[in-house]
Amino acid sequence: MKAIQFHEPGGPEVLQYDEVPVPEIGAGEVLVRVHAVGINPPDWYLREGLKVMPPEMRPPLEYPLTPGTDMSGVVEAVAPDVQDFAVGDAVFGMLRFPGFDGRTYAEYVAAPASDLALKPAELDHVRAAGAPMAVLTAWQYLVDLGHNVASPFTGQVHQPVPITDGMTVLVNGAAGGVGHFAVQLAKWKGARVIAVASGRHEQFLRKLGADEFIDYTTTRAADVVSDVDVVIDAVGGPESKLFLRTLKRGGTMLPVFFAEYDEAETARLGITVSNIQVRSNGPQLADIARLFDEGSLQVGIDSTYPLSEAGSAHTRAAQGHIQGKIVLTVAS
C-alpha cells in the first residue's frame, strides 16, 4: 500500500509517499481501508521531532514514522474478538491518542475497535475524517471528559463546567478545528456564544450559531466583553491572559494550546484554569455521531489534498487562518 513516511524530522518536505506493507491486525483491532485523513497539530509536532514539547516529556522516536490519528474509511477485516464492527462498516475515529502510533496517513490502517464509531450517515468520508480529534477535544472540555486521567500539564483531572441556558461562552480562535466545534457544542447546550476570529470567518461562524462575533484584527475582546462564564481559548500564547478580563468572578478559562497564567492573578479574580489532553474514545464519537446525523453539528472543511500531497497540506496548515479542518483524500 501507499503511505506517508518521514525518515528524519523537518519541514513539510520530509514527508514521502512510500510503498509499505499493509498492516496486520491484532486482538481488538480492525483493518480499515482509509478513504480520508484529518490532519491535526500533533501531526506536524511529530514531523518536527516534537520540539514543541519539553525535552523531559518527549518519547523516543524510531524512524521511519507515519503520522496521523484521524481517519474515516471502511472495515476490511476484523479480529476474532471484535464484536461491534463487521466487514463493510463505514467507521471514523481518532487512533491511539495520546500517542504517535495512529499511522493514519496511509491507504490501510490497523485500528483499535475501541477508538472507532460508525461513521455518521449524514457525513461523507472527508467531513467525517475532519471531525475526531477536534470534536473530541471540544466535547471532553465542555461536555464529558470520559476518563479520570489527570492532565499532564496541570496534574489535575478536568471537570467540565455544566453549561446551561443563559450562560455565556466565549470561543477564541473560533473558526479553527476545535473552535468551530466548541461554538456549536456550547450553543447546543444552551449558551450564548461569542466567537472571536478574523473578519473573513464571520458568516461561517454565525451560520454555526455564534450570537456575537468579534474581529480580533480590529477589536480586542478584552476591551468590549465582560461577565463571561467560560472562555475556551483555541489559540494560546502570550495574549491568552488578556481573556481573563472577560470572565466573571468564578468563571472558567479553558486553554487548548500552551498558555501561561499567573496563579496569583487567577486566584484574585476567582477564576479556574483547567485543561485536558484529549484521549481516544469510540463511545463518545458514537454519541457525537448522533448529533451530526440530527444536524446539531457540522464539519467545516478548509481544504483537501490527495494523500500524496501531504506536504502541501502541512504547508497550508502552517499558514494559519484555517476555517474548519484540512483533510487528505485517499483514492479508492
N, C-alpha and C positions, 0 to 999 in steps of 0.2 A: 504494500500500500504506500501511498504518499503521505508524508508528514513534514511538518516544520520542525527543524532542529537547529540548535546553535552549539558550536564546539568551543566557544570562549565567550566571555562577557563582552558587551559592547553596544553600539547603536543598532538601529533597525537593520543595517546592512549585514549583521552577523546571522540573520535568520535565513536558513537554507531550506529549499524544497527538496527533500531527500526521499529515497526509496528505503523503506524499513519493513521488518516483518509485521504481519498482523498480530496483535497481542493475543495471548491465551488467557482465558478466564479462569479464575479460581473460585473457591467457595464463596457464596454470597454475591457473585458478580454476574453481570450480563454483558454480552458483546453488542455494542451499538454501532450501526452504520451511521456515521455522522453526516448530517445534512447542513448544519450551520454551527458556527462557533462564536460566542460572545467574547469580546476582549475587555480586559479589566486592568486596573493599575498593577495588581500583583504580577501580571504577565510581563510588563516592562521592568518592574522591580527585579524579577528573576533574570531577565535578559541582561540587565546592567550589573548582575553579580550581587544583588541585594545590598548595594551600598547605602540605600535609604535606611537600613536597619542598623542599630548599634552593633558593633563587632561581636559583643558577647551574646547577642541574640541570633546571629546568622548561623543557619545549619550548614554543614559541609555540602558542597555541590560536586557532583560527578558528571562530567561531560561525556557525550553529547546529551543535551536536555531538550525535551519537547514541552513548550509552555502550554498553559491553558487550563481552565477549570470549568467553564460554562459551555454547554452544548445542547443541541436538540437533534434527535435522529430517530431511527427505527431499530428495534431489537432484532438481532440476527441469530443469537444463541443465548441459552440460559443455563446456568449451573443447576445441577440436580436439586440443590437445597433451596432454590429461589421459588417462592410460591406466588408472588404478587405480580409478576410480569411474564408475558409469553412472547414467542417469536411473532413479529409483526406489529407489536405495540409501538405507537409513537410516544416517545418519552423526552423529558428535558430534565436538566439538573446541573448542580454545581458539585464537582467531584473532588473528594479528598481535601477539603479545605477546613481549617488552616493547614497548609502544607503545599508542596510544589510538585506533587506527583499526579496531577489530574490528567495531563498529556492529551488535552482535547484538540490541539491543532493538528488533526490527523483525520484520515478517512474512516478509521475504526478506532474505538476506544473500549477498553475493559472497564466497566463502571460498577461500583458498589450499588447493589439494588437499593440499599437504604438511603442513597443520595438522590434517587430518582423519583419522579412522579409522572403520571400520564400527562402528555402534552395537552394544554387547553385546546379544545376543539376550535375555538374562535381565533387562535393564533396560528399563523404559518410558522415554519421552522425558523425563519430568520428572526421574527419577533420573539418566539419562544426562547431562542438561544441568547437573545439580548437581555433576558429578564433575570436569571437566577441569582447571581451574586448581588446585583444592585437591589433587587426587590427583597431578598432575604436580609440584607443589611438594614433597609428601612423597616422591615417587619420586626426584626429582632430588637431594634432600637425602640420602636413605637408601640408594638402590639404584644409580642410574646418572645422572650429570649429563647425559650425552648431547651435550656440546659442550666446547670448550676456551676459552670466553669468560670472562674474569675478572669477578668481581663488581664492580659499580661502587661498592660500599660499602667494599670492602677492597682492591681491586686484585689479589686472588689468585684463582686457579682452585680451586674447591671440589673436594675429594677425598672422596667418600662413605666412611664407615668400614665395612669389611666386618663385617656383623652375623652372628654365628654362634650356634649353640646354647650356652646358658649365659650369654650376655651379658645385662646389664640395661639397659633403655632407659626413661627417664622422659619422659613427654609432659606438658608444662604447657599448659593450655588444650585438654585432650584431647577435649572434646565438640564443638568447632567444626569448620569445614570441613577445614583442614589437619590439625588434631589428631586427628580421628577416623580419618582415613586413615593417619596416622603410627602410631597404635596398631595398626591392622590389618597394615600392612606390616612393622612390627617383629616382630609375632607371627608372620607368615608366614615371616620369615627365621629364626625360632627363638629370639627373645629372650624373656626375662621382662620384662613390660611393667608399669610403674607409671603409672597415669593420675591426673592432678591436674585437678580441676574442682569445681564446686559439687555439693552432695549430690544434687540432683534428677537429675543425669545418671548416677548410679552404675549403675543397672541397664542403661541404654543401653550404657555402656562395658564392663561385664562381658560383655554379650552379644557385643560385638565382639572379646573376647579379653583384656581387661585382667586381669592376675593380681592386682594390688593397686590399690586405689582410695584416694585421699586427698582429702577435702573441704577445700578451702583456706579455707573460711569458718570452720572450727573448728580446723584443724591446719595449722601451717606445715611444708611438706615438708622444708625445710632442717633442721628440728629432729628429724625422725624417719627420714630417709633418708640413706644414705651408700654409698660404693663403687659408684656407678652408672657404667656405661661411656659412655653417650651421653645427653645431655639435648636434646630438641627443644622449644624454647620458642616456642609459638604465641601468646603474649600480649605479651611485650616490656615496655618501660617500665622504671622505676627499680627495680622489685622483681626484675628478672631476675638481677642479680648475686648474689642470695641462693642461687640454684640452683648456683652454683659450688661451694658447700659440700657438695652431694650427690654430686659427681663424685669418682672415684678419681684418683690421680695418673696422668697420661697419658690422661685422659678427654677427651671432646669435647663442646663446647657449640655447639648449632645454633640461633641466634636467627632466627625467621621474620620478626618485626617489629622496628622500630627499638629497639635497646637498646645501652647503653654498658657496656663492661667495662674495668677498669683493666689495662693491659698488664703492669705490674709484678706485679700480683696473679696474673694467669693464668699468667705465666712461673714465679712462685714455686710455684704449685700444679701446674705441668706440664700445664696444660690448653690444648687447642687450641680457639680460637673461629673458626668458619667459617660463611659464609652465601652465599646464591645470589640471583640474580634469575631467577625461573622463566621459561622460554622455551618457546614453542610447539613441539610435537614430535608429529606424527602417528604415526610408527612406535612411539614409546613408548606412546602411547594404544592402539595395536593390541595391544601386549604386555599392557597393563593390562586391556584388554577381555577377554582370555582369563581373567584372574583373576576378573573379575566373573562370567563365564559358568561358571567352575568353582565359584563360591560362596566363594572365598577373600576376596573384598572385597564390602562392602555400602555403599550410599549412604544416610546419614541425611538425612531431609528435615524441616527445622524448620517450614516453612510455604510455601504457594503463593499467588500473587496473579495476577490477569489482567494482561496486558501494559499495559492502560490504567491500572492502578493501581500503576505502578512507584513512584510517590511513596510510597505506603503501604508497599511492600516496603522502601524505603530507610529509612523511619521505623522499621520493625521492626528493621532491621539496627542502627540507632543505639542501640536499647535494649539490645543486647548479650545475653549469656547464651544464645547460639544453640546449638541442638542439631542439628548437621549443616549443611545448606545451605538457603537461601531461593531459591525458583525462581519465575520468571514463566511463566505458561502463555499460549500463543498460539492463539486459536480457529482451527479448521481451516476 
